[in-house]
Amino acid sequence: MTGHKCWTSVHGESCEMAVDKMADYISQATGYSTRDSLKQLQGFEYVVHLKDFHVDEIVRIAGWDKERETLIYEKVYPVVKEGV
């Protein structure tokens, strides 16, 4: 990771679906596996999903789960309250 700030736009029904689509785009362009493409997306700090021109969901990419081989997402918005 270079540490440079960037943003991108992609269509998806949720934050996680958008990240999966970005991984697909990386795989198609580079020949990397989907797993390797997803690992590279750890460099994205936040993913924002818009619905009807309003913020619908925000997740933070918190890292990589080595056992499940998937990204770890933390929901930021809407706020999820524990025990509810």
C-alpha positions in Angstrom: 0.0 0.0 0.0 1.3 3.4 -0.9 -0.6 5.4 1.7 -2.1 7.7 -0.9 -5.7 8.8 -0.4 -8.1 7.9 -3.1 -11.8 7.2 -3.8 -13.7 5.3 -6.4 -17.3 4.8 -7.5 -19.0 1.5 -8.2 -22.6 0.3 -8.2 -23.7 -2.3 -5.7 -26.7 -3.1 -3.5 -24.6 -2.7 -0.3 -21.1 -1.8 0.8 -20.0 -5.4 0.8 -21.4 -6.0 -2.7 -19.6 -2.9 -4.0 -16.3 -4.2 -2.5 -16.8 -7.6 -4.2 -17.4 -5.9 -7.5 -14.2 -3.8 -7.1 -12.3 -7.1 -6.4 -13.9 -8.6 -9.6 -12.7 -5.5 -11.6 -9.2 -5.9 -10.2 -9.1 -9.6 -11.0 -10.3 -9.0 -14.6 -7.7 -6.3 -15.2 -4.8 -8.0 -13.6 -5.4 -11.7 -13.6 -5.1 -11.8 -9.7 -7.3 -14.2 -7.9 -10.4 -12.8 -6.2 -8.9 -13.5 -2.8 -5.7 -11.6 -3.7 -7.8 -8.7 -5.0 -9.9 -8.6 -1.9 -6.7 -8.6 0.3 -5.5 -5.5 -1.7 -8.8 -3.7 -0.8 -7.7 -3.7 2.9 -6.2 -0.3 1.9 -9.6 1.2 1.6 -10.5 2.6 5.0 -14.3 3.2 4.5 -17.0 2.3 2.0 -20.1 4.4 1.7 -23.3 3.1 0.1 -25.8 5.6 -1.2 -29.5 4.9 -1.8 -31.8 7.4 -3.4 -29.1 10.1 -3.1 -28.8 9.6 0.7 -26.2 7.8 2.8 -27.6 4.3 3.4 -24.7 2.5 5.0 -21.0 3.1 5.9 -18.6 0.3 6.8 -15.0 0.4 7.8 -12.6 -2.2 6.4 -11.0 -3.4 9.6 -8.6 -5.9 8.2 -8.3 -9.5 6.8 -9.7 -12.6 8.5 -7.0 -15.2 7.8 -9.2 -18.2 8.8 -12.2 -17.2 6.6 -10.0 -15.5 4.0 -12.3 -12.5 3.8 -12.3 -8.9 4.7 -13.5 -7.8 8.1 -16.2 -5.2 8.0 -17.3 -2.9 10.9 -20.6 -1.2 10.4 -20.3 2.5 11.2 -23.7 3.7 9.9 -26.4 3.1 10.7 -25.1 2.6 14.1 -25.7 -1.0 15.4 -26.4 -1.1 19.1 -25.3 -4.2 21.0 -28.1 -6.3 22.4 -30.7 -4.8 20.1 
